[in-house]
Amino acid sequence: MKLKDLPAHLLTVGVLAVLLIWGGMTLATGGDRIARSVQESVGRASDKGFFDGVRVGVNSINAEYNLVFYKKQWYVSLNGAMRRVMGNSFFPSDDGTMVSIRLNDGLLAKTKVRMDVEACRGVLTKFKEFLDERGIDLIFSYAHTKVLYPETQLPSGVEDNSNEIADRFFVMLDELGIEYIDTRQVFRGAGWPATDVYFRTDGHWKIPASFLVFQELAARLNATGRFEIPDAVLDIDSYDMELRERFFLGNDGWLMGAAYSGLDDFAMLTPKFETRLSERSVTNEGVWEEREGTFEEAVLHMQHLMPDEGESYSTACYSVYGYNRPEIVITNELAGRGRVLFVKNSSGNPLFDFTALGVKEARGLDPRVLANSTVADYIDQYRPDAVVISYNYDFLNPRRLDFFRIIEDLGLG
């Protein structure tokens, strides 16, 4: 064994030891539950034959084992701490494929290698023609991966083609006559390092970064002549910033353990100027909820600033700026004019909330959970002044961009 390979071997031995200890504790504390689950599952599949019974039994063991895994988050944290001590930058998933890496600047990221953006041409052509026929403006606001500066961020030997793929996507949008915001250029043009743009432990933009994109989006909306978002709403000095240090553990950090990822600071922006809004949103269960008051009272979800039970941090901070709900309607009593419809996923939530401060009405649709309707049908009934698609890199595919089919048909529910 070569000396340079010693850290990797020590890590392997350590991980195996931890797995053996935790596996034994899991069987000791949850073995009976696993056995009962397997027995019940196999019993229900007994009339389907031997091999189906084996398959059901194996799936049941896997599912129940994950549920009763002994102090699962302790294990995740210990595993992450060992990797950090060993200087391990790659964090494989259970099936052995690389899911996350630590970039040179410390951000946890996922590499992207291939994507056929041309497959999106047909659905985007159809949607652009649909909006043109109705005289509705379209703006695509794109949220890139964390690899904003590949030449300096990527560890040696790591392949990531997300920037080249994004470039091809924008060439196609140019050819289709679709206006877009390449947010990479927004951040690069402002001289922001990736660590100022993205949370280290989460895939989303930090809130001030979302505000920077909002400023660009507002300029595009105002240029249509249908909106008049005032300068006061666009000025960062018109907002209070509250910083909570080492307070946020995002999805990537949660999966890898705080000992490996560390904790993020969380900065929240709230208006200094007077706000008076009302919000109606429908839950995934089809129940409408209504709120009204200031921006904080009607739009933000301040309860997510509470630390998780028994912890010093929150894993839900990002949800202060909106839920992923099928439909959200925000009416601004103090705004002049303009109605905008956002088709968005979670990356667009803060952007949507900030936009609501400057327009008469902002509506948000999340096609992943929109049921019994299509985005196109909704637009036909609502007739907004502009449609904003606010998607991240992973949504640059035809299934996510086909707004003429209901969600059940897409298999995305």
Secondary structure in CASP SS format (residue, H / E / C, confidence):
PFRMAT SS
TARGET T0000
AUTHOR 0000-0000-0000
METHOD secondary structure of the structure
MODEL  1
M C 1.00
K C 1.00
L H 1.00
K H 1.00
D H 1.00
L H 1.00
P H 1.00
A H 1.00
H H 1.00
L H 1.00
L H 1.00
T H 1.00
V H 1.00
G H 1.00
V H 1.00
L H 1.00
A H 1.00
V H 1.00
L H 1.00
L H 1.00
I H 1.00
W H 1.00
G H 1.00
G H 1.00
M H 1.00
T H 1.00
L H 1.00
A H 1.00
T H 1.00
G H 1.00
G H 1.00
D H 1.00
R H 1.00
I H 1.00
A H 1.00
R H 1.00
S H 1.00
V H 1.00
Q H 1.00
E H 1.00
S H 1.00
V H 1.00
G H 1.00
R H 1.00
A C 1.00
S H 1.00
D H 1.00
K H 1.00
G C 1.00
F H 1.00
F H 1.00
D H 1.00
G H 1.00
V H 1.00
R H 1.00
V H 1.00
G H 1.00
V H 1.00
N H 1.00
S H 1.00
I H 1.00
N H 1.00
A H 1.00
E H 1.00
Y H 1.00
N H 1.00
L H 1.00
V H 1.00
F C 1.00
Y C 1.00
K C 1.00
K H 1.00
Q H 1.00
W H 1.00
Y H 1.00
V H 1.00
S H 1.00
L H 1.00
N H 1.00
G H 1.00
A H 1.00
M H 1.00
R H 1.00
R H 1.00
V H 1.00
M C 1.00
G C 1.00
N C 1.00
S C 1.00
F E 1.00
F E 1.00
P E 1.00
S C 1.00
D C 1.00
D C 1.00
G C 1.00
T C 1.00
M E 1.00
V E 1.00
S E 1.00
I E 1.00
R E 1.00
L C 1.00
N C 1.00
D C 1.00
G C 1.00
L C 1.00
L E 1.00
A E 1.00
K C 1.00
T C 1.00
K C 1.00
V C 1.00
R C 1.00
M C 1.00
D C 1.00
V H 1.00
E H 1.00
A H 1.00
C H 1.00
R H 1.00
G H 1.00
V H 1.00
L H 1.00
T H 1.00
K H 1.00
F H 1.00
K H 1.00
E H 1.00
F H 1.00
L H 1.00
D H 1.00
E H 1.00
R C 1.00
G C 1.00
I C 1.00
D E 1.00
L E 1.00
I E 1.00
F E 1.00
S E 1.00
Y E 1.00
A E 1.00
H C 1.00
T C 1.00
K C 1.00
V C 1.00
L C 1.00
Y C 1.00
P H 1.00
E H 1.00
T H 1.00
Q H 1.00
L C 1.00
P C 1.00
S C 1.00
G C 1.00
V C 1.00
E C 1.00
D C 1.00
N C 1.00
S H 1.00
N H 1.00
E H 1.00
I H 1.00
A H 1.00
D H 1.00
R H 1.00
F H 1.00
F H 1.00
V H 1.00
M H 1.00
L H 1.00
D H 1.00
E H 1.00
L H 1.00
G C 1.00
I C 1.00
E E 1.00
Y E 1.00
I E 1.00
D E 1.00
T H 1.00
R H 1.00
Q H 1.00
V H 1.00
F H 1.00
R H 1.00
G H 1.00
A C 1.00
G C 1.00
W C 1.00
P C 1.00
A H 1.00
T H 1.00
D H 1.00
V H 1.00
Y E 1.00
F C 1.00
R C 1.00
T C 1.00
D C 1.00
G C 1.00
H C 1.00
W E 1.00
K C 1.00
I H 1.00
P H 1.00
A H 1.00
S H 1.00
F H 1.00
L H 1.00
V H 1.00
F H 1.00
Q H 1.00
E H 1.00
L H 1.00
A H 1.00
A H 1.00
R H 1.00
L H 1.00
N H 1.00
A H 1.00
T C 1.00
G C 1.00
R C 1.00
F C 1.00
E C 1.00
I C 1.00
P C 1.00
D H 1.00
A H 1.00
V H 1.00
L H 1.00
D C 1.00
I H 1.00
D H 1.00
S H 1.00
Y E 1.00
D E 1.00
M E 1.00
E E 1.00
L E 1.00
R E 1.00
E E 1.00
R E 1.00
F E 1.00
F E 1.00
L C 1.00
G C 1.00
N H 1.00
D H 1.00
G H 1.00
W H 1.00
L H 1.00
M H 1.00
G C 1.00
A H 1.00
A H 1.00
Y H 1.00
S H 1.00
G C 1.00
L C 1.00
D E 1.00
D E 1.00
F E 1.00
A E 1.00
M E 1.00
L E 1.00
T E 1.00
P E 1.00
K C 1.00
F C 1.00
E C 1.00
T C 1.00
R C 1.00
L E 1.00
S E 1.00
E E 1.00
R E 1.00
S E 1.00
V E 1.00
T C 1.00
N C 1.00
E C 1.00
G C 1.00
V C 1.00
W E 1.00
E E 1.00
E E 1.00
R E 1.00
E E 1.00
G E 1.00
T C 1.00
F H 1.00
E H 1.00
E H 1.00
A H 1.00
V C 1.00
L C 1.00
H C 1.00
M H 1.00
Q H 1.00
H H 1.00
L H 1.00
M C 1.00
P C 1.00
D C 1.00
E C 1.00
G C 1.00
E C 1.00
S C 1.00
Y C 1.00
S E 1.00
T C 1.00
A C 1.00
C H 1.00
Y H 1.00
S H 1.00
V H 1.00
Y H 1.00
G C 1.00
Y C 1.00
N C 1.00
R C 1.00
P C 1.00
E E 1.00
I E 1.00
V E 1.00
I E 1.00
T E 1.00
N E 1.00
E C 1.00
L C 1.00
A C 1.00
G C 1.00
R C 1.00
G C 1.00
R E 1.00
V E 1.00
L E 1.00
F E 1.00
V E 1.00
K E 1.00
N C 1.00
S H 1.00
S H 1.00
G H 1.00
N H 1.00
P H 1.00
L H 1.00
F H 1.00
D H 1.00
F H 1.00
T H 1.00
A H 1.00
L C 1.00
G C 1.00
V C 1.00
K C 1.00
E E 1.00
A E 1.00
R E 1.00
G E 1.00
L E 1.00
D C 1.00
P C 1.00
R C 1.00
V C 1.00
L C 1.00
A C 1.00
N C 1.00
S C 1.00
T C 1.00
V H 1.00
A H 1.00
D H 1.00
Y H 1.00
I H 1.00
D H 1.00
Q H 1.00
Y H 1.00
R C 1.00
P C 1.00
D C 1.00
A E 1.00
V E 1.00
V E 1.00
I E 1.00
S E 1.00
Y E 1.00
N E 1.00
Y H 1.00
D H 1.00
F H 1.00
L C 1.00
N C 1.00
P H 1.00
R H 1.00
R H 1.00
L H 1.00
D C 1.00
F C 1.00
F C 1.00
R C 1.00
I C 1.00
I H 1.00
E H 1.00
D H 1.00
L H 1.00
G C 1.00
L C 1.00
G C 1.00
END
